[in-house]
């Protein structure tokens, strides 16, 4: 029986795979109230805005969104678990529900993915989404004390492992460590998943997605795209890429650079442009799709989707415009010593 990694790689040879789009903006459009979020969970804090809790209090909302993305053509759907970790959920007094949140969200996505795969025989995959938390290992939150850290590497790894274990238990095929603004946070997540692998006795495939915080192509911890790749390549991710950031137009050169470096699949799911002064996204689906069609035409990508502001209409437009286009062929990496501070350093063999 083929593993999830093998099945994904087989499909990725045949076509550019389509991911789903944003959950946050779709949830906002539902106009939910406090009672919808809180349900009958009996939590002592207000829950409005805690999108992850909907897996327990209003699962039909998440099911509707996931179904819309599958109808739009998604081969890969993600779990609504960006903040379903004990650090982020502590803000809502829901840290005791982390396992249940992740199991439920992954189970929901798994059921729908399998339903659509059974309809047409095309495999569908589930990514267990892990966000960066609202803490950082690389930077101090206190200007007057640059050496201070709110959390430790070991603590964050434990937090990530708890979440990853729930996602795999619920049926996720991959763990997607996404919106990586701090490379050290990502390394803690990788460590957590590798430790989980040892406990489970089988591979838990990883996908990694970095987010850029300035137009020069660095994340918040200061790493360039290439330095980031050198820092995480030991994880042997099935896919690596970029998400969120500034929208497709500004993200293009950085995706193009990464595509030349790695033998992993390249994934990219940019924002639908930049938000306007009201915080809303105006970029139309056909505009986003046109940008991404150029990436496909140049053989830069294997997996495409959308981040903030993207909708099922955006995903449908992307799926239509890249249908039949040849996916990127992973490059052959020449053996060398590859190191990284904030910048990459390569010693040729």
C-alpha positions as CSV (number, residue, x, y, z in Angstrom):
1,X,0.0,0.0,0.0
2,X,1.3,3.4,-1.0
3,X,2.1,6.0,1.7
4,X,0.6,9.4,1.7
5,X,3.9,10.9,0.5
6,X,4.1,8.4,-2.4
7,X,0.5,9.0,-3.4
8,X,1.0,12.8,-3.4
9,X,4.2,12.6,-5.4
10,X,2.5,10.3,-7.9
11,X,-0.3,12.8,-8.4
12,X,2.1,15.8,-8.5
13,X,3.8,14.2,-11.6
14,X,0.6,14.3,-13.5
15,X,-0.7,17.8,-12.8
16,X,-0.4,21.0,-10.7
17,X,-2.3,20.2,-7.6
18,X,-4.8,22.6,-6.2
19,X,-5.0,23.5,-2.5
20,X,-7.9,25.3,-0.8
21,X,-8.2,28.9,0.2
22,X,-8.7,31.0,3.3
23,X,-10.9,30.0,6.2
24,X,-10.8,33.2,8.2
25,X,-12.5,35.5,5.7
26,X,-15.0,32.8,4.8
27,X,-16.0,32.4,8.4
28,X,-16.2,36.2,8.8
29,X,-18.7,36.2,5.9
30,X,-21.0,33.9,7.9
31,X,-21.8,36.6,10.4
32,X,-21.5,34.4,13.4
33,X,-22.3,35.6,16.9
34,X,-20.9,34.8,20.3
35,X,-23.4,32.0,20.9
36,X,-22.3,30.3,17.6
37,X,-18.7,30.2,18.7
38,X,-19.3,29.3,22.3
39,X,-22.0,26.7,21.7
40,X,-22.6,24.5,24.8
41,X,-18.9,24.1,25.6
42,X,-19.2,26.0,28.9
43,X,-16.0,27.9,28.6
44,X,-15.5,30.9,30.8
45,X,-14.2,33.3,28.2
46,X,-15.8,35.0,25.2
47,X,-15.2,32.8,22.1
48,X,-16.2,35.2,19.3
49,X,-13.2,35.3,16.9
50,X,-11.9,31.9,18.0
51,X,-12.3,30.3,14.6
52,X,-10.7,27.1,15.6
53,X,-13.4,26.4,18.3
54,X,-16.0,26.0,15.5
55,X,-14.8,22.4,15.0
56,X,-16.6,21.6,18.2
57,X,-19.3,24.3,18.5
58,X,-20.4,24.8,14.8
59,X,-18.8,22.0,12.7
60,X,-21.4,22.5,9.9
61,X,-19.9,25.9,9.1
62,X,-16.4,24.4,8.5
63,X,-18.0,21.5,6.6
64,X,-19.7,24.0,4.3
65,X,-16.5,25.9,3.6
66,X,-14.5,22.8,3.0
67,X,-17.1,21.4,0.7
68,X,-17.1,24.7,-1.3
69,X,-13.4,24.4,-1.8
70,X,-13.7,20.8,-2.9
71,X,-16.4,21.8,-5.4
72,X,-14.0,24.5,-6.6
73,X,-11.5,21.8,-7.5
74,X,-9.2,21.4,-4.5
75,X,-7.1,18.3,-4.5
76,X,-5.8,19.2,-1.0
77,X,-7.9,20.6,1.8
78,X,-6.5,21.9,5.1
79,X,-7.8,21.8,8.6
80,X,-9.1,24.9,10.3
81,X,-6.5,24.6,13.0
82,X,-4.2,27.6,12.5
83,X,-4.5,28.6,16.2
84,X,-5.6,25.2,17.6
85,X,-2.6,25.0,20.0
86,X,-2.5,25.5,23.8
87,X,-0.6,28.8,23.6
88,X,-3.1,30.5,21.3
89,X,-6.2,28.8,22.8
90,X,-5.1,30.0,26.3
91,X,-6.4,33.4,25.2
92,X,-9.9,31.9,25.1
93,X,-9.6,29.6,28.1
94,X,-9.8,26.6,25.7
95,X,-6.3,25.2,26.1
96,X,-7.8,22.0,27.6
97,X,-9.7,21.3,24.3
98,X,-6.6,21.3,22.0
99,X,-6.7,17.6,21.3
100,X,-10.4,17.5,20.7
101,X,-10.2,20.5,18.4
102,X,-7.6,19.0,16.2
103,X,-9.1,15.5,16.1
104,X,-12.5,17.0,15.1
105,X,-11.2,19.4,12.5
106,X,-9.0,16.8,10.8
107,X,-11.9,14.2,11.0
108,X,-14.2,16.7,9.3
109,X,-11.8,17.4,6.5
110,X,-11.0,13.7,6.1
111,X,-14.6,12.7,5.7
112,X,-15.3,15.2,3.0
113,X,-12.0,14.5,1.2
114,X,-12.9,10.8,1.1
115,X,-16.4,11.6,0.0
116,X,-15.2,13.6,-3.0
117,X,-12.5,11.0,-3.9
118,X,-15.1,8.3,-4.0
119,X,-17.2,10.3,-6.4
120,X,-14.7,10.6,-9.2
121,X,-11.7,8.4,-8.2
122,X,-9.3,11.4,-7.9
123,X,-7.4,11.3,-4.7
124,X,-7.9,14.1,-2.2
125,X,-5.5,14.9,0.6
126,X,-5.8,16.5,4.0
127,X,-3.2,18.8,5.5
128,X,-3.2,19.3,9.2
129,X,-2.4,23.0,9.5
130,X,-0.1,24.3,12.2
131,X,0.3,28.0,12.6
132,X,3.3,29.8,14.2
133,X,1.5,30.6,17.5
134,X,1.6,34.2,18.9
135,X,5.0,33.7,20.5
136,X,8.4,33.8,18.9
137,X,11.6,32.0,19.9
138,X,14.0,34.3,18.0
139,X,12.9,37.7,19.2
140,X,12.2,39.4,22.5
141,X,8.9,41.0,23.1
142,X,10.6,43.5,25.5
143,X,12.6,46.2,23.8
144,X,14.5,46.9,27.0
145,X,15.6,43.2,27.4
146,X,16.6,41.7,24.0
147,X,17.7,38.5,25.6
148,X,14.3,37.8,27.1
149,X,12.1,35.0,25.7
150,X,8.5,34.2,26.7
151,X,8.8,30.5,25.9
152,X,11.5,27.9,25.4
153,X,12.2,25.6,22.5
154,X,11.3,22.5,24.5
155,X,8.0,24.0,25.6
156,X,7.0,25.1,22.1
157,X,8.0,21.6,20.8
158,X,5.6,20.0,23.3
159,X,2.8,22.4,22.3
160,X,3.3,21.5,18.6
161,X,3.5,17.8,19.3
162,X,0.2,17.9,21.1
163,X,-1.4,19.6,18.1
164,X,0.2,17.4,15.5
165,X,-0.8,14.2,17.4
166,X,-4.4,15.3,17.3
167,X,-4.3,16.1,13.6
168,X,-2.9,12.7,12.7
169,X,-5.3,10.9,15.0
170,X,-8.2,12.7,13.2
171,X,-7.0,11.6,9.8
172,X,-4.6,14.2,8.3
173,X,-2.2,12.9,5.7
174,X,0.4,15.6,6.2
175,X,1.4,18.2,8.8
176,X,1.5,21.7,7.1
177,X,3.7,24.0,9.2
178,X,2.6,27.3,7.7
179,X,3.0,31.1,7.8
180,X,6.5,30.6,9.2
181,X,7.6,34.1,10.4
182,X,10.2,32.7,12.8
183,X,12.5,30.0,11.5
184,X,13.3,28.7,15.0
185,X,9.6,28.2,15.7
186,X,9.4,26.1,12.5
187,X,12.4,24.1,13.7
188,X,10.6,23.4,17.0
189,X,7.6,22.2,15.0
190,X,9.8,20.0,12.9
191,X,11.4,18.5,16.0
192,X,7.9,17.9,17.4
193,X,6.7,16.0,14.3
194,X,9.9,13.9,14.1
195,X,9.4,13.0,17.8
196,X,5.8,12.1,17.1
197,X,7.0,9.9,14.2
198,X,9.2,7.9,16.6
199,X,6.2,7.4,19.0
200,X,3.9,6.3,16.2
201,X,6.4,4.1,14.4
202,X,5.7,5.6,11.0
203,X,6.4,8.6,8.9
204,X,4.4,11.8,9.4
205,X,5.1,13.7,6.2
206,X,5.8,17.5,6.5
207,X,5.0,20.5,4.3
208,X,6.6,23.8,5.1
209,X,5.4,27.3,4.1
210,X,7.3,30.5,4.9
211,X,5.8,33.9,5.0
212,X,7.7,37.1,4.0
213,X,7.5,40.3,6.1
214,X,9.4,42.6,3.8
215,X,9.7,43.0,0.0
216,X,13.4,42.1,0.1
217,X,12.3,38.5,0.8
218,X,12.9,37.9,4.5
219,X,10.8,36.5,7.3
220,X,10.4,38.2,10.7
221,X,13.4,36.4,12.1
222,X,15.5,37.8,9.2
223,X,16.1,34.8,7.1
224,X,16.2,34.9,3.3
225,X,14.3,32.3,1.4
226,X,17.5,30.4,0.6
227,X,18.8,30.6,4.2
228,X,15.4,29.3,5.4
229,X,15.6,26.3,3.1
230,X,19.1,25.5,4.4
231,X,17.8,25.6,7.9
232,X,14.9,23.2,7.4
233,X,16.0,20.9,4.5
234,X,16.9,18.2,7.1
235,X,13.2,17.7,7.6
236,X,12.9,16.2,4.1
237,X,9.6,18.0,3.5
238,X,7.4,16.6,0.8
239,X,6.7,20.2,-0.2
240,X,8.1,23.6,0.7
241,X,6.9,27.1,-0.3
242,X,5.5,30.5,0.5
243,X,2.2,31.7,1.6
244,X,0.4,34.9,2.8
245,X,2.9,37.8,2.3
246,X,2.1,40.5,-0.2
247,X,0.0,38.8,-2.8
248,X,1.1,36.9,-5.9
249,X,2.7,39.7,-7.9
250,X,5.2,40.6,-5.2
251,X,5.7,37.0,-4.2
252,X,6.7,35.8,-7.6
253,X,10.5,36.3,-7.6
254,X,10.8,34.6,-4.2
255,X,8.8,31.6,-5.4
256,X,11.0,31.5,-8.5
257,X,14.2,31.5,-6.5
258,X,13.0,28.8,-4.1
259,X,12.0,26.6,-7.1
260,X,15.6,26.6,-8.3
261,X,17.0,25.4,-4.9
262,X,15.0,22.4,-3.8
263,X,14.2,18.8,-4.7
264,X,10.9,19.0,-2.8
265,X,7.6,20.0,-4.4
266,X,7.0,23.8,-4.5
267,X,3.7,25.0,-3.0
268,X,2.5,28.6,-3.1
269,X,-0.7,30.1,-1.7
270,X,-0.5,33.9,-1.7
271,X,-3.0,36.4,-0.4
272,X,-5.6,37.8,-2.8
273,X,-3.6,40.9,-3.1
274,X,-3.2,43.4,-0.2
275,X,-6.1,44.5,2.1
276,X,-7.6,47.9,1.5
277,X,-8.0,50.6,4.2
278,X,-11.0,48.7,5.6
279,X,-9.0,45.4,5.9
280,X,-10.9,43.9,3.0
281,X,-9.4,42.1,-0.1
282,X,-10.4,43.5,-3.4
283,X,-8.4,41.3,-5.8
284,X,-10.8,39.5,-8.1
285,X,-10.4,35.7,-8.7
286,X,-9.4,36.1,-12.4
287,X,-6.7,38.6,-11.4
288,X,-5.1,36.1,-8.9
289,X,-5.5,33.3,-11.4
290,X,-3.7,35.3,-14.1
291,X,-0.7,35.8,-11.9
292,X,-0.5,32.2,-11.0
293,X,-1.0,31.1,-14.6
294,X,2.3,32.8,-15.3
295,X,4.0,30.8,-12.6
296,X,2.6,27.6,-14.1
297,X,3.7,28.6,-17.6
298,X,7.2,29.0,-16.3
299,X,7.3,25.6,-14.6
300,X,7.7,27.1,-11.1
301,X,5.1,25.3,-9.0
302,X,3.6,22.0,-8.1
303,X,0.8,23.1,-5.8
304,X,-1.2,26.3,-5.8
305,X,-3.9,27.7,-3.5
306,X,-4.9,30.9,-1.8
307,X,-4.3,32.6,1.6
308,X,-5.9,35.6,3.2
309,X,-8.9,37.0,1.2
310,X,-9.1,34.1,-1.2
311,X,-12.4,32.4,-1.7
312,X,-13.8,29.3,-3.4
313,X,-14.2,31.5,-6.5
314,X,-10.5,32.2,-6.4
315,X,-9.6,28.5,-6.1
316,X,-12.0,27.6,-9.0
317,X,-10.4,30.3,-11.2
318,X,-6.9,29.0,-10.3
319,X,-7.9,25.4,-11.0
320,X,-9.4,26.3,-14.3
321,X,-6.5,28.4,-15.5
322,X,-3.7,25.9,-14.7
323,X,-5.6,22.8,-15.8
324,X,-3.5,20.8,-18.2
325,X,-0.3,22.7,-17.5
326,X,2.9,20.8,-16.8
327,X,4.0,20.8,-13.2
328,X,7.4,21.8,-12.1
329,X,10.1,19.1,-12.2
330,X,12.0,19.1,-8.9
331,X,15.7,20.0,-9.4
332,X,18.6,17.7,-8.8
333,X,20.4,19.1,-5.8
334,X,24.2,18.9,-6.1
335,X,25.8,17.7,-2.9
336,X,27.4,20.5,-0.9
337,X,27.7,21.8,2.6
338,X,24.8,24.3,3.0
339,X,24.7,26.5,6.1
340,X,22.7,29.5,7.2
341,X,22.7,32.4,9.5
342,X,20.4,35.1,8.2
343,X,22.1,34.6,4.8
344,X,22.9,31.3,3.1
345,X,26.4,29.9,2.9
346,X,27.4,27.1,0.5
347,X,30.7,25.2,0.4
348,X,30.9,23.2,-2.8
349,X,32.0,19.6,-2.7
